């Protein structure tokens, strides 16, 4: 039961502070809070009538009605027993006190501003919804009786009063954590859930990708009001590791490497795309370490995660983001190198561009799929064309120098030409189909641009092919 409440928490630290700021209230206190709020609503309605604010009246009337119904229910609530244990009824009192405090604060703010602006109207409309939700929760609590908070109450709060879910959950967790400690396995799961919510998801002290065991123990101790031991934290970390939320726990250094967080993976990919888009930069751990302040181990884990998802491809000792912008950027670089007769560099860039276009095609469909495959085929053609030109030049230099020429190199050159010709024909067939099938579209425009690139190399390739076929 306790673990269900702990898993419902979204921000344990903030919820604990909110609970600490709430005063213990009696049934009479709640009734008086409701009456006081009712008086403020009446004043606002009168003011709205005088000013002809129909929009404000349309919000205040339902709010007044919801408060009246809640007030009637509060009068029927049982008095709290002398025991300080957290029963369903005591938890209901906590939720009622917090909701009515929020209502009073909202009403006082609206009154002091001299009128209801659109933000105030929106806030009061939300409070009306909370009052209705509180009434629904109180009705469930009254039916359950003075028992420990059950799962049915948790569901009622989730469904009807979600704004107070954290407050309810932390109330239960703090009340029953000491008892739960008697069950080692259950307490470990509780600590693991709290660490997941606070230190992993909300990055409490783990912005650099590592959780420090002493800090985790201190955070848990402060949150629960208990002295949490190192061994208990280690057990919780092992539980998190078994669930894939922690990658490695180093007991000697007191550090635990967190598994890549989804938001960090997305941020890293966006940075990689932005950095590599217009500059000849590549992705390395140092980029993420400098930009995000991550430790090397976490930066490396992020790169591994991106690579496993197919969002990065390796390039020697660095990485490239898999994006259309990056693929086109590489293609532009490759074309420039080809025009400058830097054939070896051009071949490498065409190869990388082809890998990106091919990778992108795995998630595409229809005409977009055909276009990406056509661009990949063009890059394959150009890669082999560059390699063939480089080999032809090497053979020429050998012949001029009177050096022996290996027949295997000539055979390899012929295979290159056949491969290049195959890739070229494949690219032209795809491009031709695209231009006729998607006439006037952006896809057809891009396809035509690729055909233009081919036309610029056509004569040079034909000459090389004729020369090699004559060998």
GUGULO-504793 format. One record per residue (C-alpha): residue in three letters; y, z, x. Coordinates in steps of 0.1 Angstrom, whole numbers, plus 5000, padded with zeros to 4 digits. Layout:
<nodes>
@r=ALA	py=Y	pz=Z	px=X
...
</nodes>
This chain:
<nodes>
@r=UNK	py=5000	pz=5000	px=5000
@r=UNK	py=5025	pz=5010	px=5027
@r=UNK	py=5019	pz=4978	px=5047
@r=UNK	py=5028	pz=4957	px=5017
@r=UNK	py=5062	pz=4974	px=5015
@r=UNK	py=5067	pz=4970	px=5052
@r=UNK	py=5060	pz=4933	px=5050
@r=UNK	py=5086	pz=4930	px=5023
@r=UNK	py=5113	pz=4941	px=5047
@r=UNK	py=5138	pz=4915	px=5059
@r=UNK	py=5161	pz=4936	px=5080
@r=UNK	py=5146	pz=4971	px=5087
@r=UNK	py=5176	pz=4983	px=5108
@r=UNK	py=5203	pz=4974	px=5083
@r=UNK	py=5182	pz=4988	px=5054
@r=UNK	py=5177	pz=5021	px=5072
@r=UNK	py=5215	pz=5024	px=5078
@r=UNK	py=5221	pz=5016	px=5041
@r=UNK	py=5197	pz=5043	px=5030
@r=UNK	py=5212	pz=5069	px=5054
@r=UNK	py=5246	pz=5063	px=5038
@r=UNK	py=5234	pz=5069	px=5002
@r=UNK	py=5238	pz=5104	px=4988
@r=UNK	py=5211	pz=5122	px=4969
@r=UNK	py=5219	pz=5119	px=4932
@r=UNK	py=5208	pz=5135	px=4900
@r=UNK	py=5203	pz=5120	px=4866
@r=UNK	py=5237	pz=5133	px=4856
@r=UNK	py=5253	pz=5117	px=4886
@r=UNK	py=5239	pz=5083	px=4876
@r=UNK	py=5251	pz=5087	px=4840
@r=UNK	py=5286	pz=5096	px=4852
@r=UNK	py=5286	pz=5066	px=4877
@r=UNK	py=5278	pz=5043	px=4848
@r=UNK	py=5304	pz=5058	px=4826
@r=UNK	py=5331	pz=5055	px=4853
@r=UNK	py=5321	pz=5018	px=4859
@r=UNK	py=5323	pz=5012	px=4821
@r=UNK	py=5359	pz=5025	px=4821
@r=UNK	py=5369	pz=5001	px=4849
@r=UNK	py=5353	pz=4972	px=4831
@r=UNK	py=5373	pz=4980	px=4799
@r=UNK	py=5405	pz=4980	px=4819
@r=UNK	py=5397	pz=4947	px=4835
@r=UNK	py=5389	pz=4932	px=4801
@r=UNK	py=5422	pz=4944	px=4786
@r=UNK	py=5440	pz=4929	px=4816
@r=UNK	py=5422	pz=4896	px=4812
@r=UNK	py=5431	pz=4894	px=4775
@r=UNK	py=5467	pz=4899	px=4783
@r=UNK	py=5466	pz=4872	px=4809
@r=UNK	py=5446	pz=4848	px=4788
@r=UNK	py=5418	pz=4847	px=4814
@r=UNK	py=5389	pz=4833	px=4793
@r=UNK	py=5369	pz=4827	px=4825
@r=UNK	py=5372	pz=4864	px=4834
@r=UNK	py=5363	pz=4876	px=4799
@r=UNK	py=5332	pz=4854	px=4799
@r=UNK	py=5320	pz=4873	px=4829
@r=UNK	py=5332	pz=4908	px=4820
@r=UNK	py=5317	pz=4909	px=4785
@r=UNK	py=5281	pz=4903	px=4797
@r=UNK	py=5287	pz=4928	px=4825
@r=UNK	py=5299	pz=4954	px=4800
@r=UNK	py=5268	pz=4947	px=4778
@r=UNK	py=5244	pz=4950	px=4807
@r=UNK	py=5260	pz=4983	px=4818
@r=UNK	py=5258	pz=4997	px=4782
@r=UNK	py=5221	pz=4989	px=4780
@r=UNK	py=5215	pz=5004	px=4815
@r=UNK	py=5235	pz=5035	px=4805
@r=UNK	py=5212	pz=5040	px=4774
@r=UNK	py=5182	pz=5037	px=4797
@r=UNK	py=5195	pz=5062	px=4822
@r=UNK	py=5199	pz=5088	px=4795
@r=UNK	py=5161	pz=5085	px=4788
@r=UNK	py=5151	pz=5088	px=4825
@r=UNK	py=5132	pz=5120	px=4834
@r=UNK	py=5148	pz=5146	px=4856
@r=UNK	py=5136	pz=5145	px=4892
@r=UNK	py=5112	pz=5173	px=4901
@r=UNK	py=5121	pz=5198	px=4928
@r=UNK	py=5097	pz=5181	px=4953
@r=UNK	py=5114	pz=5158	px=4979
@r=UNK	py=5084	pz=5135	px=4980
@r=UNK	py=5093	pz=5098	px=4973
@r=UNK	py=5078	pz=5092	px=4939
@r=UNK	py=5083	pz=5061	px=4918
@r=UNK	py=5110	pz=5080	px=4899
@r=UNK	py=5129	pz=5091	px=4930
@r=UNK	py=5128	pz=5056	px=4944
@r=UNK	py=5142	pz=5044	px=4910
@r=UNK	py=5171	pz=5069	px=4914
@r=UNK	py=5178	pz=5055	px=4949
@r=UNK	py=5180	pz=5019	px=4936
@r=UNK	py=5201	pz=5029	px=4906
@r=UNK	py=5226	pz=5048	px=4928
@r=UNK	py=5230	pz=5019	px=4952
@r=UNK	py=5234	pz=4993	px=4925
@r=UNK	py=5260	pz=5014	px=4906
@r=UNK	py=5278	pz=5021	px=4939
@r=UNK	py=5280	pz=4983	px=4945
@r=UNK	py=5292	pz=4978	px=4910
@r=UNK	py=5320	pz=5004	px=4913
@r=UNK	py=5331	pz=4989	px=4947
@r=UNK	py=5332	pz=4954	px=4931
@r=UNK	py=5352	pz=4966	px=4901
@r=UNK	py=5377	pz=4986	px=4923
@r=UNK	py=5382	pz=4956	px=4945
@r=UNK	py=5389	pz=4934	px=4914
@r=UNK	py=5413	pz=4961	px=4900
@r=UNK	py=5432	pz=4966	px=4932
@r=UNK	py=5438	pz=4928	px=4938
@r=UNK	py=5458	pz=4926	px=4906
@r=UNK	py=5435	pz=4901	px=4889
@r=UNK	py=5402	pz=4884	px=4891
@r=UNK	py=5401	pz=4854	px=4915
@r=UNK	py=5371	pz=4831	px=4916
@r=UNK	py=5354	pz=4851	px=4944
@r=UNK	py=5357	pz=4883	px=4923
@r=UNK	py=5343	pz=4865	px=4892
@r=UNK	py=5314	pz=4852	px=4912
@r=UNK	py=5307	pz=4887	px=4926
@r=UNK	py=5309	pz=4904	px=4892
@r=UNK	py=5285	pz=4878	px=4877
@r=UNK	py=5260	pz=4886	px=4905
@r=UNK	py=5264	pz=4923	px=4897
@r=UNK	py=5257	pz=4917	px=4861
@r=UNK	py=5224	pz=4901	px=4871
@r=UNK	py=5217	pz=4932	px=4893
@r=UNK	py=5223	pz=4955	px=4864
@r=UNK	py=5198	pz=4936	px=4842
@r=UNK	py=5173	pz=4936	px=4871
@r=UNK	py=5177	pz=4973	px=4877
@r=UNK	py=5171	pz=4980	px=4840
@r=UNK	py=5138	pz=4960	px=4842
@r=UNK	py=5127	pz=4979	px=4873
@r=UNK	py=5136	pz=5013	px=4857
@r=UNK	py=5115	pz=5004	px=4826
@r=UNK	py=5085	pz=4996	px=4849
@r=UNK	py=5091	pz=5029	px=4868
@r=UNK	py=5093	pz=5049	px=4836
@r=UNK	py=5059	pz=5034	px=4825
@r=UNK	py=5043	pz=5042	px=4859
@r=UNK	py=5053	pz=5079	px=4859
@r=UNK	py=5059	pz=5102	px=4889
@r=UNK	py=5033	pz=5086	px=4911
@r=UNK	py=5037	pz=5072	px=4946
@r=UNK	py=5054	pz=5037	px=4945
@r=UNK	py=5027	pz=5012	px=4936
@r=UNK	py=5023	pz=4975	px=4942
@r=UNK	py=5034	pz=4967	px=4906
@r=UNK	py=5068	pz=4984	px=4913
@r=UNK	py=5071	pz=4963	px=4945
@r=UNK	py=5065	pz=4931	px=4925
@r=UNK	py=5090	pz=4942	px=4898
@r=UNK	py=5117	pz=4947	px=4925
@r=UNK	py=5109	pz=4914	px=4941
@r=UNK	py=5112	pz=4896	px=4908
@r=UNK	py=5140	pz=4915	px=4891
@r=UNK	py=5161	pz=4932	px=4918
@r=UNK	py=5157	pz=4912	px=4951
@r=UNK	py=5191	pz=4924	px=4964
@r=UNK	py=5176	pz=4959	px=4967
@r=UNK	py=5142	pz=4949	px=4980
@r=UNK	py=5150	pz=4960	px=5016
@r=UNK	py=5164	pz=4993	px=5004
@r=UNK	py=5133	pz=5000	px=4984
@r=UNK	py=5110	pz=4990	px=5011
@r=UNK	py=5126	pz=5011	px=5039
@r=UNK	py=5126	pz=5041	px=5015
@r=UNK	py=5089	pz=5038	px=5011
@r=UNK	py=5082	pz=5031	px=5048
@r=UNK	py=5102	pz=5060	px=5060
@r=UNK	py=5088	pz=5084	px=5034
@r=UNK	py=5051	pz=5076	px=5041
@r=UNK	py=5051	pz=5066	px=5078
@r=UNK	py=5043	pz=5102	px=5090
@r=UNK	py=5012	pz=5103	px=5067
@r=UNK	py=5002	pz=5068	px=5078
@r=UNK	py=5001	pz=5079	px=5114
@r=UNK	py=4969	pz=5098	px=5107
@r=UNK	py=4952	pz=5064	px=5103
@r=UNK	py=4955	pz=5048	px=5137
@r=UNK	py=4946	pz=5013	px=5126
@r=UNK	py=4970	pz=5014	px=5096
@r=UNK	py=4998	pz=5028	px=5117
@r=UNK	py=4993	pz=5001	px=5143
@r=UNK	py=4997	pz=4974	px=5116
@r=UNK	py=5028	pz=4991	px=5103
@r=UNK	py=5044	pz=4992	px=5137
@r=UNK	py=5034	pz=4956	px=5144
@r=UNK	py=5050	pz=4945	px=5111
@r=UNK	py=5083	pz=4964	px=5119
@r=UNK	py=5084	pz=4949	px=5154
@r=UNK	py=5078	pz=4914	px=5139
@r=UNK	py=5107	pz=4918	px=5114
@r=UNK	py=5132	pz=4936	px=5136
@r=UNK	py=5126	pz=4926	px=5172
@r=UNK	py=5110	pz=4892	px=5169
@r=UNK	py=5125	pz=4876	px=5138
@r=UNK	py=5160	pz=4893	px=5140
@r=UNK	py=5159	pz=4892	px=5179
@r=UNK	py=5167	pz=4929	px=5182
@r=UNK	py=5168	pz=4932	px=5220
@r=UNK	py=5147	pz=4901	px=5225
@r=UNK	py=5172	pz=4873	px=5227
@r=UNK	py=5159	pz=4862	px=5261
@r=UNK	py=5124	pz=4858	px=5247
@r=UNK	py=5109	pz=4891	px=5260
@r=UNK	py=5103	pz=4924	px=5243
@r=UNK	py=5106	pz=4954	px=5265
@r=UNK	py=5080	pz=4981	px=5257
@r=UNK	py=5104	pz=5011	px=5263
@r=UNK	py=5131	pz=4995	px=5241
@r=UNK	py=5105	pz=4988	px=5214
@r=UNK	py=5094	pz=5024	px=5215
@r=UNK	py=5130	pz=5036	px=5213
@r=UNK	py=5138	pz=5012	px=5184
@r=UNK	py=5108	pz=5023	px=5164
@r=UNK	py=5115	pz=5060	px=5170
@r=UNK	py=5150	pz=5057	px=5158
@r=UNK	py=5140	pz=5036	px=5128
@r=UNK	py=5112	pz=5059	px=5116
@r=UNK	py=5125	pz=5092	px=5128
@r=UNK	py=5093	pz=5097	px=5148
@r=UNK	py=5086	pz=5099	px=5185
@r=UNK	py=5067	pz=5067	px=5190
@r=UNK	py=5045	pz=5067	px=5221
@r=UNK	py=5040	pz=5039	px=5246
@r=UNK	py=5003	pz=5035	px=5237
@r=UNK	py=5012	pz=5030	px=5201
@r=UNK	py=5036	pz=5002	px=5210
@r=UNK	py=5010	pz=4986	px=5232
@r=UNK	py=4985	pz=4987	px=5203
@r=UNK	py=5011	pz=4971	px=5180
@r=UNK	py=5018	pz=4944	px=5206
@r=UNK	py=4981	pz=4936	px=5209
@r=UNK	py=4980	pz=4932	px=5171
@r=UNK	py=5010	pz=4908	px=5173
@r=UNK	py=4992	pz=4889	px=5201
@r=UNK	py=4961	pz=4885	px=5179
@r=UNK	py=4984	pz=4870	px=5152
@r=UNK	py=4999	pz=4845	px=5176
@r=UNK	py=5034	pz=4862	px=5176
@r=UNK	py=5032	pz=4874	px=5212
@r=UNK	py=5018	pz=4853	px=5240
@r=UNK	py=5014	pz=4878	px=5268
@r=UNK	py=5017	pz=4915	px=5274
@r=UNK	py=5023	pz=4928	px=5309
@r=UNK	py=5017	pz=4965	px=5309
@r=UNK	py=5028	pz=4970	px=5345
@r=UNK	py=5062	pz=4954	px=5340
@r=UNK	py=5065	pz=4966	px=5305
@r=UNK	py=5073	pz=4931	px=5292
@r=UNK	py=5058	pz=4912	px=5264
@r=UNK	py=5064	pz=4874	px=5261
@r=UNK	py=5072	pz=4864	px=5225
@r=UNK	py=5057	pz=4832	px=5211
@r=UNK	py=5084	pz=4806	px=5206
@r=UNK	py=5105	pz=4813	px=5175
@r=UNK	py=5109	pz=4784	px=5151
@r=UNK	py=5147	pz=4785	px=5152
@r=UNK	py=5146	pz=4785	px=5190
@r=UNK	py=5123	pz=4755	px=5191
@r=UNK	py=5147	pz=4736	px=5168
@r=UNK	py=5178	pz=4747	px=5188
@r=UNK	py=5161	pz=4736	px=5220
@r=UNK	py=5152	pz=4702	px=5206
@r=UNK	py=5187	pz=4696	px=5193
@r=UNK	py=5201	pz=4706	px=5227
@r=UNK	py=5177	pz=4683	px=5245
@r=UNK	py=5186	pz=4653	px=5223
@r=UNK	py=5224	pz=4660	px=5228
@r=UNK	py=5222	pz=4664	px=5266
@r=UNK	py=5199	pz=4634	px=5272
@r=UNK	py=5216	pz=4611	px=5247
@r=UNK	py=5244	pz=4596	px=5269
@r=UNK	py=5236	pz=4609	px=5304
@r=UNK	py=5208	pz=4603	px=5327
@r=UNK	py=5197	pz=4639	px=5325
@r=UNK	py=5163	pz=4652	px=5318
@r=UNK	py=5150	pz=4684	px=5302
@r=UNK	py=5139	pz=4712	px=5325
@r=UNK	py=5135	pz=4750	px=5321
@r=UNK	py=5169	pz=4755	px=5338
@r=UNK	py=5187	pz=4737	px=5309
@r=UNK	py=5175	pz=4763	px=5284
@r=UNK	py=5178	pz=4792	px=5307
@r=UNK	py=5215	pz=4784	px=5313
@r=UNK	py=5224	pz=4774	px=5278
@r=UNK	py=5205	pz=4800	px=5258
@r=UNK	py=5201	pz=4828	px=5283
@r=UNK	py=5163	pz=4827	px=5280
@r=UNK	py=5141	pz=4840	px=5308
@r=UNK	py=5120	pz=4813	px=5326
@r=UNK	py=5088	pz=4823	px=5309
@r=UNK	py=5102	pz=4819	px=5274
@r=UNK	py=5119	pz=4786	px=5284
@r=UNK	py=5086	pz=4773	px=5297
@r=UNK	py=5069	pz=4784	px=5264
@r=UNK	py=5095	pz=4766	px=5244
@r=UNK	py=5089	pz=4734	px=5264
@r=UNK	py=5052	pz=4737	px=5259
@r=UNK	py=5057	pz=4741	px=5222
@r=UNK	py=5079	pz=4711	px=5220
@r=UNK	py=5054	pz=4690	px=5240
@r=UNK	py=5025	pz=4702	px=5218
@r=UNK	py=5044	pz=4690	px=5187
@r=UNK	py=5051	pz=4657	px=5203
@r=UNK	py=5088	pz=4663	px=5205
@r=UNK	py=5090	pz=4661	px=5243
@r=UNK	py=5072	pz=4637	px=5266
@r=UNK	py=5067	pz=4643	px=5303
@r=UNK	py=5087	pz=4624	px=5329
@r=UNK	py=5075	pz=4633	px=5364
@r=UNK	py=5087	pz=4669	px=5368
@r=UNK	py=5109	pz=4669	px=5338
@r=UNK	py=5108	pz=4661	px=5300
@r=UNK	py=5125	pz=4638	px=5275
@r=UNK	py=5131	pz=4645	px=5239
@r=UNK	py=5113	pz=4622	px=5214
@r=UNK	py=5142	pz=4607	px=5194
@r=UNK	py=5154	pz=4572	px=5185
@r=UNK	py=5187	pz=4579	px=5203
@r=UNK	py=5169	pz=4588	px=5235
@r=UNK	py=5146	pz=4558	px=5233
@r=UNK	py=5175	pz=4534	px=5228
@r=UNK	py=5194	pz=4552	px=5256
@r=UNK	py=5165	pz=4546	px=5280
@r=UNK	py=5163	pz=4510	px=5269
@r=UNK	py=5200	pz=4505	px=5277
@r=UNK	py=5194	pz=4520	px=5312
@r=UNK	py=5164	pz=4499	px=5317
@r=UNK	py=5183	pz=4467	px=5308
@r=UNK	py=5211	pz=4476	px=5333
@r=UNK	py=5186	pz=4482	px=5361
@r=UNK	py=5169	pz=4449	px=5353
@r=UNK	py=5202	pz=4430	px=5355
@r=UNK	py=5209	pz=4447	px=5388
@r=UNK	py=5175	pz=4436	px=5401
@r=UNK	py=5164	pz=4473	px=5404
@r=UNK	py=5129	pz=4463	px=5393
@r=UNK	py=5110	pz=4495	px=5402
@r=UNK	py=5135	pz=4517	px=5384
@r=UNK	py=5137	pz=4494	px=5354
@r=UNK	py=5098	pz=4493	px=5350
@r=UNK	py=5097	pz=4531	px=5349
@r=UNK	py=5125	pz=4533	px=5323
@r=UNK	py=5109	pz=4506	px=5301
@r=UNK	py=5076	pz=4525	px=5303
@r=UNK	py=5093	pz=4557	px=5291
@r=UNK	py=5112	pz=4539	px=5263
@r=UNK	py=5079	pz=4524	px=5252
@r=UNK	py=5063	pz=4559	px=5251
@r=UNK	py=5091	pz=4572	px=5229
@r=UNK	py=5091	pz=4542	px=5205
@r=UNK	py=5053	pz=4546	px=5202
@r=UNK	py=5056	pz=4583	px=5196
@r=UNK	py=5083	pz=4578	px=5170
@r=UNK	py=5061	pz=4553	px=5152
@r=UNK	py=5035	pz=4580	px=5145
@r=UNK	py=5059	pz=4595	px=5119
@r=UNK	py=5073	pz=4563	px=5105
@r=UNK	py=5061	pz=4539	px=5078
@r=UNK	py=5069	pz=4505	px=5063
@r=UNK	py=5095	pz=4483	px=5080
@r=UNK	py=5106	pz=4512	px=5102
@r=UNK	py=5071	pz=4515	px=5116
@r=UNK	py=5070	pz=4478	px=5124
@r=UNK	py=5104	pz=4479	px=5141
@r=UNK	py=5094	pz=4508	px=5164
@r=UNK	py=5062	pz=4491	px=5173
@r=UNK	py=5080	pz=4458	px=5180
@r=UNK	py=5105	pz=4477	px=5203
@r=UNK	py=5076	pz=4494	px=5220
@r=UNK	py=5059	pz=4459	px=5226
@r=UNK	py=5091	pz=4445	px=5240
@r=UNK	py=5094	pz=4475	px=5264
@r=UNK	py=5057	pz=4470	px=5274
@r=UNK	py=5065	pz=4433	px=5281
@r=UNK	py=5095	pz=4442	px=5302
@r=UNK	py=5077	pz=4469	px=5322
@r=UNK	py=5049	pz=4445	px=5332
@r=UNK	py=5074	pz=4417	px=5338
@r=UNK	py=5093	pz=4439	px=5362
@r=UNK	py=5062	pz=4449	px=5380
@r=UNK	py=5051	pz=4413	px=5383
@r=UNK	py=5085	pz=4402	px=5396
@r=UNK	py=5083	pz=4430	px=5422
@r=UNK	py=5048	pz=4420	px=5433
@r=UNK	py=5058	pz=4383	px=5435
@r=UNK	py=5087	pz=4393	px=5458
@r=UNK	py=5064	pz=4413	px=5479
@r=UNK	py=5039	pz=4384	px=5483
@r=UNK	py=5068	pz=4361	px=5492
@r=UNK	py=5080	pz=4384	px=5519
@r=UNK	py=5045	pz=4386	px=5533
@r=UNK	py=5041	pz=4348	px=5533
@r=UNK	py=5075	pz=4343	px=5550
@r=UNK	py=5066	pz=4369	px=5577
@r=UNK	py=5032	pz=4352	px=5583
@r=UNK	py=5013	pz=4383	px=5571
@r=UNK	py=4979	pz=4378	px=5555
@r=UNK	py=4979	pz=4379	px=5517
@r=UNK	py=4952	pz=4398	px=5498
@r=UNK	py=4936	pz=4376	px=5471
@r=UNK	py=4933	pz=4408	px=5450
@r=UNK	py=4971	pz=4409	px=5448
@r=UNK	py=4972	pz=4374	px=5435
@r=UNK	py=4945	pz=4382	px=5409
@r=UNK	py=4965	pz=4413	px=5400
@r=UNK	py=4997	pz=4392	px=5395
@r=UNK	py=4978	pz=4368	px=5373
@r=UNK	py=4965	pz=4397	px=5351
@r=UNK	py=5001	pz=4410	px=5349
@r=UNK	py=5013	pz=4377	px=5336
@r=UNK	py=4986	pz=4376	px=5310
@r=UNK	py=4994	pz=4411	px=5299
@r=UNK	py=5031	pz=4404	px=5297
@r=UNK	py=5025	pz=4373	px=5277
@r=UNK	py=5003	pz=4392	px=5253
@r=UNK	py=5029	pz=4419	px=5248
@r=UNK	py=5057	pz=4393	px=5244
@r=UNK	py=5037	pz=4374	px=5217
@r=UNK	py=5030	pz=4407	px=5199
@r=UNK	py=5067	pz=4416	px=5199
@r=UNK	py=5078	pz=4382	px=5187
@r=UNK	py=5054	pz=4382	px=5158
@r=UNK	py=5065	pz=4416	px=5146
@r=UNK	py=5102	pz=4408	px=5150
@r=UNK	py=5098	pz=4375	px=5132
@r=UNK	py=5081	pz=4392	px=5102
@r=UNK	py=5108	pz=4418	px=5102
@r=UNK	py=5137	pz=4394	px=5102
@r=UNK	py=5123	pz=4374	px=5073
@r=UNK	py=5110	pz=4404	px=5053
@r=UNK	py=5142	pz=4426	px=5056
@r=UNK	py=5169	pz=4399	px=5057
@r=UNK	py=5204	pz=4414	px=5057
@r=UNK	py=5192	pz=4449	px=5063
@r=UNK	py=5198	pz=4472	px=5093
@r=UNK	py=5162	pz=4468	px=5104
@r=UNK	py=5166	pz=4430	px=5105
@r=UNK	py=5198	pz=4434	px=5125
@r=UNK	py=5181	pz=4455	px=5151
@r=UNK	py=5151	pz=4431	px=5152
@r=UNK	py=5175	pz=4402	px=5159
@r=UNK	py=5191	pz=4421	px=5187
@r=UNK	py=5157	pz=4426	px=5203
@r=UNK	py=5150	pz=4389	px=5200
@r=UNK	py=5184	pz=4382	px=5217
@r=UNK	py=5172	pz=4405	px=5246
@r=UNK	py=5140	pz=4384	px=5248
@r=UNK	py=5159	pz=4351	px=5248
@r=UNK	py=5179	pz=4362	px=5278
@r=UNK	py=5147	pz=4367	px=5299
@r=UNK	py=5127	pz=4338	px=5284
@r=UNK	py=5135	pz=4312	px=5311
@r=UNK	py=5130	pz=4336	px=5339
@r=UNK	py=5096	pz=4346	px=5325
@r=UNK	py=5085	pz=4310	px=5319
@r=UNK	py=5093	pz=4301	px=5355
@r=UNK	py=5074	pz=4331	px=5368
@r=UNK	py=5044	pz=4323	px=5345
@r=UNK	py=5044	pz=4287	px=5356
@r=UNK	py=5046	pz=4297	px=5393
@r=UNK	py=5017	pz=4322	px=5390
@r=UNK	py=4995	pz=4298	px=5370
@r=UNK	py=4998	pz=4273	px=5398
@r=UNK	py=4985	pz=4297	px=5425
</nodes>
